[in-house]
Amino acid sequence: MLKRISVAARAMASHSSNPATPLAASVPRSLLGSAAEDAALAAVAANSGLRFDWSKNEIKRIYDSPLMDLLFYSVAYSDSVHLVDLICCVSRASLVHRKFHDGRAVQQCTLLSIKTGGCSEDCSYCPQSSKHATTVEATKLMKEDAVLAAARKAKEAGSSRFCMGAAWRDMEGRKSNFNSILGYVKEIRGMGMEVCCTLGMITETQAKQLKEAGLTAYNHNLDTSREFYPKIITTRTYDERLDTLAHVRDAGINVCSGGIIGLGESHDDRVGMLHTLATLPEHPESVPVNALLAVEGTPLEAQEPVKIWEMIRMIGTARIVMPQTMIRLSAGRVRFTQPEQAMCFMAGANSIFTGDKLLTTPNNAYNDDKAMFETLGLVPLEPKSVTAKDLEIEVPAPKAQDEILI
C-alpha cells in the first residue's frame, strides 16, 4: 500500500507540473480500480490546486474513496510538515482547507424568512409550498423595522452574514416588495454585515439592482443533480436555476449555491450536483450542504434522516473539488452531535447558520453553538466576503519523493 501511495505522490507532482493532464491520467493504470487506489487518486486531487475542468468520473472516484481516506486527504495534507507526521494533524483542518482559509475560522450566518409560505412551486421537500398540506401559514413581506431588528440581534449574537429568504417562485409582478428588499439590503450592509438573499428566480436587471444596493451574495440552490431534479421539482427547470446563477455572477454578486441530500437521490446524483457546481465558469463563493429535515405533509415526509457519514462525504468531496469555496454546514445540523459537527469542520466545512430556525425548520440553539465554538477552539469569521481575488494563493507542488502514509 505504501508503495502504491508513494507512486501516487510522484504522479501528484507530475500532475502539478502539467495541470492540464486529467488526474486519472496522472495516476499509473496499475493504481486504478480498488478502494485503495481511489484513495491514491484522492491524494492526487487534494494537491491539484484550483480547477474548473473536473470530470464527473474524477469526482466520483474521490467521492467513492474510503471515508477515512477521504477525510484524511481533505483535512490533513501538508507541504510544510513531513508527510509521515500527518497522522498527528488529522484532528486539525486540512491543508487543502488551510491553503485557502483560516483553519479555525467558521462564519456564523443567520437566515430569516422575510416572507413565509404560499409558494407556487412544488418542491417536494419544502413545507412552504402551497401544493402541500403542512402547518406553515402564508404571510406577507415583513416590515422594515422587524427585519432590521432581527439583523441587529443576529450581529450581536456573532453572525457576520444576514440572509433573507422569501417563498416566491420569482420576482415578477412584485416591484413594491422588491424595492422594499433593496432598502433592507442597503440598511443591513450599513451595519457592517454581509447580506445574502434568496428570492427565487431573478432577471439580469434585478440582479444588477441588488448589486447596486450592496448585496453580497445571492442564494439559488441546484438542490440535486440534473437527472434526479424532475423527481423533486416540476415547476422550475434546472436550466432556469442555472440562468439565475448566471445573472447573479454577471452582475458581480457572489454566487451561493448548493443542494440537499436525503431526497431519495443516488450517490451518482450527489456526484452529479457537485460536478455541475465545480465546472461552472467560477466556483460558487459558497456551497450550502443541507441534510433533509423531513416535514409532515410534504411528499418526502417519510424519508430516513441523513447519516453523518453521508454529510462528511459530501463536505469532504466539495472541499477538494472547490478549495476556495465556503462550505456551509446548513439545514439538518440540528440532528448532529458536537463531535459529529467537528468531523464536518475537519472535512472542510467553515460556515454554519445560527438561530433557532432556518426559514421554517428547527436549528441548533445559540448556547449550544457557543459551547461548541469554545470546545473546538473555533473562531468567528469576520464579516468579509470571500472571493477568488481575495484568495489568490499560490499552491506549491509536492515533492516527488514524499510518501503518504495511510
C-alpha positions as CSV (number, residue, x, y, z in Angstrom):
1,M,0.0,0.0,0.0
2,L,2.8,2.4,0.9
3,K,4.4,1.7,-2.5
4,R,1.2,2.5,-4.2
5,I,0.7,5.8,-2.4
6,S,4.3,6.7,-3.0
7,V,3.8,6.3,-6.7
8,A,0.6,8.4,-6.3
9,A,2.8,11.1,-4.7
10,R,5.1,11.1,-7.7
11,A,2.0,11.2,-10.0
12,M,0.8,14.2,-7.9
13,A,4.0,16.1,-8.7
14,S,3.6,15.2,-12.4
15,H,0.1,16.5,-12.4
16,S,1.1,19.7,-10.6
17,S,3.7,20.4,-13.3
18,N,1.2,19.7,-16.0
19,P,-2.3,20.5,-14.6
20,A,-3.9,20.2,-18.0
21,T,-3.5,16.5,-17.7
22,P,-6.6,14.7,-16.3
23,L,-5.9,13.4,-12.8
24,A,-6.7,9.8,-13.8
25,A,-4.0,10.0,-16.4
26,S,-1.5,11.2,-13.8
27,V,-2.1,8.1,-11.8
28,P,-0.5,4.9,-13.2
29,R,-3.0,2.4,-14.6
30,S,-1.8,-0.1,-12.1
31,L,-3.1,2.1,-9.3
32,L,-6.7,2.3,-10.6
33,G,-9.5,0.0,-9.7
34,S,-10.0,-0.6,-5.9
35,A,-10.9,1.5,-2.9
36,A,-7.3,1.8,-2.0
37,E,-6.5,3.2,-5.4
38,D,-9.4,5.6,-5.1
39,A,-7.6,6.9,-2.1
40,A,-4.5,7.4,-4.1
41,L,-6.5,9.4,-6.6
42,A,-7.9,11.5,-3.7
43,A,-4.4,12.2,-2.7
44,V,-3.5,13.5,-6.1
45,A,-6.8,15.5,-6.2
46,A,-6.1,17.1,-2.9
47,N,-3.0,18.8,-4.3
48,S,-4.3,19.7,-7.7
49,G,-5.0,23.3,-6.8
50,L,-7.8,25.3,-8.2
51,R,-9.5,23.6,-11.2
52,F,-12.6,24.1,-13.3
53,D,-12.2,21.1,-15.5
54,W,-13.2,18.3,-13.2
55,S,-14.6,15.2,-15.0
56,K,-17.6,13.5,-13.4
57,N,-15.6,10.3,-13.1
58,E,-12.8,12.1,-11.2
59,I,-15.3,13.5,-8.7
60,K,-16.9,10.1,-8.4
61,R,-13.6,8.4,-7.7
62,I,-12.9,10.9,-4.9
63,Y,-16.5,10.5,-3.6
64,D,-16.2,6.7,-3.6
65,S,-12.9,6.6,-1.8
66,P,-12.9,5.0,1.8
67,L,-14.4,7.6,4.1
68,M,-11.4,7.9,6.4
69,D,-9.2,8.3,3.4
70,L,-11.5,11.0,2.0
71,L,-11.4,12.7,5.4
72,F,-7.7,12.4,5.6
73,Y,-7.0,13.9,2.2
74,S,-9.5,16.7,2.7
75,V,-8.1,17.5,6.2
76,A,-4.5,16.5,6.6
77,Y,-2.2,17.1,3.6
78,S,0.7,19.5,4.4
79,D,3.7,20.7,2.4
80,S,5.4,22.2,5.4
81,V,5.4,19.1,7.5
82,H,6.9,15.8,6.5
83,L,4.1,13.5,5.5
84,V,5.0,10.8,7.9
85,D,3.8,13.1,10.7
86,L,0.5,14.0,9.2
87,I,-1.5,11.4,11.1
88,C,-1.0,13.7,14.1
89,C,-2.6,16.5,12.1
90,V,-5.9,14.7,11.2
91,S,-7.7,16.4,14.1
92,R,-6.8,19.8,12.6
93,A,-8.2,21.5,9.4
94,S,-6.8,20.2,6.1
95,L,-4.1,21.8,4.2
96,V,-6.4,21.8,1.3
97,H,-8.7,23.8,3.6
98,R,-5.9,25.9,5.2
99,K,-4.3,26.8,1.9
100,F,-7.3,28.9,1.2
101,H,-8.9,29.6,4.6
102,D,-8.2,30.1,8.2
103,G,-8.4,26.6,9.6
104,R,-10.3,27.5,12.8
105,A,-12.5,30.3,11.4
106,V,-16.1,29.5,10.9
107,Q,-18.6,32.0,9.6
108,Q,-21.8,32.4,11.5
109,C,-24.8,33.3,9.3
110,T,-28.4,34.0,10.2
111,L,-31.2,33.1,7.8
112,L,-34.6,34.9,8.3
113,S,-37.8,34.1,6.4
114,I,-39.0,37.6,5.5
115,K,-41.9,36.2,3.5
116,T,-43.2,32.7,4.5
117,G,-45.4,30.1,2.8
118,G,-47.8,30.3,0.0
119,C,-45.2,29.5,-2.7
120,S,-46.5,28.3,-6.0
121,E,-43.6,25.9,-6.5
122,D,-44.0,22.2,-5.9
123,C,-40.6,21.4,-4.3
124,S,-41.2,18.0,-2.7
125,Y,-39.1,18.8,0.4
126,C,-40.5,22.3,1.2
127,P,-43.2,22.9,3.8
128,Q,-43.7,26.4,2.3
129,S,-45.2,25.1,-0.9
130,S,-48.9,25.9,-1.4
131,K,-49.2,22.4,-3.0
132,H,-48.5,20.6,0.3
133,A,-50.8,20.2,3.3
134,T,-48.4,21.5,6.0
135,T,-48.9,23.7,9.1
136,V,-47.0,26.6,7.6
137,E,-49.2,29.6,7.0
138,A,-48.6,32.2,4.3
139,T,-47.5,35.6,5.4
140,K,-46.8,38.9,3.7
141,L,-43.4,40.5,3.5
142,M,-42.0,41.5,6.9
143,K,-41.9,45.2,7.6
144,E,-38.5,47.0,7.6
145,D,-38.4,47.6,11.3
146,A,-38.8,44.0,12.1
147,V,-36.2,42.8,9.6
148,L,-33.6,45.4,10.7
149,A,-34.2,44.4,14.4
150,A,-33.6,40.8,13.5
151,A,-30.4,41.7,11.7
152,R,-29.1,43.7,14.7
153,K,-29.9,40.8,17.0
154,A,-28.1,38.4,14.7
155,K,-25.0,40.7,14.6
156,E,-25.0,41.0,18.4
157,A,-25.1,37.1,18.6
158,G,-22.0,36.9,16.4
159,S,-23.4,36.5,12.9
160,S,-21.4,38.2,10.1
161,R,-23.8,37.4,7.3
162,F,-27.5,38.0,7.3
163,C,-29.6,36.1,4.8
164,M,-33.2,36.9,3.8
165,G,-35.4,34.3,2.3
166,A,-38.8,34.8,0.6
167,A,-41.1,32.0,-0.5
168,W,-41.6,33.2,-4.1
169,R,-41.1,31.5,-7.4
170,D,-39.7,34.7,-8.9
171,M,-39.9,38.5,-8.5
172,E,-42.2,39.1,-11.5
173,G,-45.0,41.5,-10.6
174,R,-43.5,42.2,-7.1
175,K,-42.0,45.6,-7.8
176,S,-43.1,47.1,-4.5
177,N,-41.8,44.2,-2.5
178,F,-38.6,44.1,-4.4
179,N,-38.0,47.8,-3.8
180,S,-38.5,47.2,-0.1
181,I,-36.0,44.4,-0.1
182,L,-33.5,46.7,-1.9
183,G,-33.9,49.1,1.1
184,Y,-33.4,46.2,3.6
185,V,-30.1,45.3,1.8
186,K,-28.8,48.8,2.0
187,E,-29.6,49.2,5.7
188,I,-28.1,45.9,6.7
189,R,-24.9,46.5,4.7
190,G,-24.7,49.7,6.6
191,M,-24.5,47.7,9.8
192,G,-21.2,46.2,8.6
193,M,-22.7,42.8,7.8
194,E,-22.6,40.7,4.6
195,V,-26.1,40.4,3.1
196,C,-27.5,37.4,1.1
197,C,-30.9,37.0,-0.4
198,T,-32.8,34.0,-1.8
199,L,-35.9,35.3,-3.6
200,G,-36.4,32.7,-6.3
201,M,-35.6,33.4,-9.9
202,I,-34.4,36.9,-10.8
203,T,-33.7,38.7,-14.0
204,E,-30.5,40.2,-15.2
205,T,-31.9,43.7,-14.4
206,Q,-33.0,42.7,-10.9
207,A,-29.5,41.2,-10.2
208,K,-27.9,44.5,-11.2
209,Q,-30.3,46.4,-8.9
210,L,-29.4,44.1,-6.0
211,K,-25.7,44.6,-6.7
212,E,-26.2,48.4,-6.7
213,A,-28.0,48.1,-3.3
214,G,-24.9,46.4,-1.9
215,L,-25.9,42.7,-1.9
216,T,-23.0,40.4,-1.0
217,A,-24.4,37.1,-2.3
218,Y,-27.4,35.5,-3.8
219,N,-28.5,32.0,-2.9
220,H,-30.1,29.8,-5.5
221,N,-29.6,26.1,-4.9
222,L,-29.4,23.5,-7.5
223,D,-30.9,21.1,-5.0
224,T,-29.7,17.9,-6.7
225,S,-28.4,16.5,-10.0
226,R,-29.9,17.4,-13.3
227,E,-31.1,13.8,-13.7
228,F,-32.9,13.5,-10.4
229,Y,-34.2,17.0,-10.3
230,P,-37.5,16.3,-12.2
231,K,-38.5,13.8,-9.4
232,I,-38.3,16.6,-6.9
233,I,-39.5,19.8,-8.7
234,T,-41.6,20.2,-11.8
235,T,-42.5,23.9,-11.7
236,R,-39.0,25.2,-12.4
237,T,-36.4,23.7,-14.7
238,Y,-32.7,23.0,-13.9
239,D,-31.7,25.4,-16.7
240,E,-33.8,28.2,-15.1
241,R,-31.8,27.7,-12.0
242,L,-28.5,27.9,-13.9
243,D,-29.8,31.0,-15.7
244,T,-30.4,32.8,-12.4
245,L,-26.9,31.9,-11.2
246,A,-25.5,33.4,-14.5
247,H,-27.5,36.6,-13.9
248,V,-26.0,36.8,-10.4
249,R,-22.5,36.1,-11.5
250,D,-22.6,38.5,-14.4
251,A,-23.9,41.3,-12.0
252,G,-20.8,40.8,-9.8
253,I,-22.7,39.3,-6.9
254,N,-21.2,36.3,-5.1
255,V,-23.0,33.0,-6.0
256,C,-24.3,30.9,-3.2
257,S,-25.5,27.5,-4.5
258,G,-25.6,24.0,-3.1
259,G,-28.1,21.3,-2.5
260,I,-29.9,18.9,-0.3
261,I,-29.0,15.3,0.4
262,G,-31.5,12.7,1.6
263,L,-34.2,13.4,-1.0
264,G,-34.0,9.8,-2.3
265,E,-31.2,10.5,-4.7
266,S,-28.4,8.1,-5.5
267,H,-24.7,8.6,-4.8
268,D,-24.3,9.3,-8.5
269,D,-26.8,12.2,-8.2
270,R,-24.8,13.7,-5.4
271,V,-21.7,13.5,-7.5
272,G,-23.6,15.0,-10.5
273,M,-24.6,18.0,-8.4
274,L,-21.1,18.6,-7.2
275,H,-19.8,18.2,-10.8
276,T,-22.2,20.9,-12.0
277,L,-21.1,23.3,-9.3
278,A,-17.4,22.5,-9.7
279,T,-17.5,23.1,-13.5
280,L,-19.3,26.5,-13.5
281,P,-17.3,29.3,-15.1
282,E,-16.4,30.3,-11.5
283,H,-16.8,28.1,-8.4
284,P,-19.6,29.4,-6.2
285,E,-18.4,31.7,-3.4
286,S,-20.3,29.4,-1.0
287,V,-21.9,26.0,-1.2
288,P,-24.5,25.1,1.4
289,V,-24.7,21.4,2.1
290,N,-28.1,20.6,3.5
291,A,-29.4,17.4,5.0
292,L,-33.2,16.9,4.5
293,L,-35.3,17.6,7.6
294,A,-38.5,15.7,6.5
295,V,-41.6,17.7,7.3
296,E,-45.0,16.2,7.8
297,G,-47.4,17.0,4.9
298,T,-44.7,17.1,2.3
299,P,-44.2,14.3,-0.3
300,L,-40.8,13.4,1.4
301,E,-42.2,13.2,5.0
302,A,-41.2,9.6,5.3
303,Q,-37.6,9.9,4.2
304,E,-35.0,8.5,6.5
305,P,-32.7,11.0,8.2
306,V,-29.3,11.6,6.6
307,K,-26.4,9.8,8.4
308,I,-23.4,11.9,9.5
309,W,-21.1,9.9,7.3
310,E,-23.1,11.0,4.2
311,M,-22.7,14.6,5.3
312,I,-19.0,14.2,5.8
313,R,-18.5,12.6,2.4
314,M,-20.3,15.4,0.7
315,I,-18.4,18.1,2.5
316,G,-15.0,16.4,2.0
317,T,-15.6,16.0,-1.7
318,A,-16.8,19.5,-2.1
319,R,-13.8,20.9,-0.3
320,I,-11.4,19.0,-2.5
321,V,-13.0,20.0,-5.8
322,M,-13.8,23.6,-4.8
323,P,-11.0,24.5,-2.4
324,Q,-11.6,28.3,-2.3
325,T,-15.4,28.0,-1.7
326,M,-17.1,28.5,1.7
327,I,-18.7,25.2,2.5
328,R,-21.7,25.8,4.6
329,L,-22.9,23.1,7.1
330,S,-26.6,24.1,6.7
331,A,-30.0,22.5,7.3
332,G,-30.1,19.3,9.3
333,R,-27.2,20.3,11.5
334,V,-29.6,20.1,14.4
335,R,-29.6,16.3,14.2
336,F,-25.8,16.1,14.6
337,T,-23.9,15.9,17.9
338,Q,-21.0,18.2,18.6
339,P,-18.4,15.5,17.8
340,E,-20.2,14.8,14.5
341,Q,-20.2,18.5,13.6
342,A,-16.5,18.6,14.5
343,M,-15.9,16.0,11.8
344,C,-17.7,18.1,9.3
345,F,-15.4,21.0,10.1
346,M,-12.4,18.7,9.8
347,A,-13.7,17.7,6.4
348,G,-13.7,21.3,5.3
349,A,-17.0,23.0,6.4
350,N,-16.3,26.6,7.5
351,S,-19.7,28.1,7.9
352,I,-22.9,27.4,9.9
353,F,-26.3,29.0,10.3
354,T,-27.2,30.2,13.8
355,G,-30.6,31.0,15.3
356,D,-33.5,28.9,16.4
357,K,-34.9,28.4,12.9
358,L,-33.7,28.0,9.3
359,L,-36.7,29.6,7.5
360,T,-39.4,27.2,9.0
361,T,-37.4,24.3,10.3
362,P,-35.6,23.9,13.6
363,N,-32.0,24.8,14.1
364,N,-29.3,24.5,16.8
365,A,-29.7,26.7,19.9
366,Y,-27.4,29.7,20.3
367,N,-25.9,28.5,23.6
368,D,-25.1,25.1,22.1
369,D,-23.2,26.7,19.2
370,K,-21.4,29.0,21.6
371,A,-20.3,26.0,23.7
372,M,-19.2,24.1,20.5
373,F,-17.0,27.1,19.4
374,E,-15.4,27.1,22.8
375,T,-14.9,23.3,22.9
376,L,-13.4,23.1,19.4
377,G,-11.4,26.3,19.6
378,L,-13.4,27.8,16.6
379,V,-13.3,31.5,16.0
380,P,-15.9,33.6,14.2
381,L,-15.1,34.6,10.7
382,E,-15.0,38.4,10.3
383,P,-17.6,39.9,8.0
384,K,-15.6,39.9,4.8
385,S,-16.8,38.5,1.5
386,V,-14.5,35.7,0.3
387,T,-13.8,36.0,-3.4
388,A,-11.3,34.5,-5.8
389,K,-9.4,37.7,-5.9
390,D,-9.2,37.8,-2.1
391,L,-7.6,34.3,-2.2
392,E,-5.0,34.4,-4.9
393,I,-2.7,32.0,-3.1
394,E,0.0,30.0,-4.9
395,V,-0.3,26.3,-4.1
396,P,3.2,24.8,-4.0
397,A,3.8,21.5,-5.8
398,P,4.5,18.5,-3.5
399,K,8.0,16.8,-3.6
400,A,8.1,13.7,-5.7
401,Q,9.9,11.7,-3.0
402,D,7.3,12.3,-0.4
403,E,5.4,9.3,0.8
404,I,1.8,9.5,2.1
405,L,1.1,7.1,4.9
406,I,-2.4,5.9,5.5
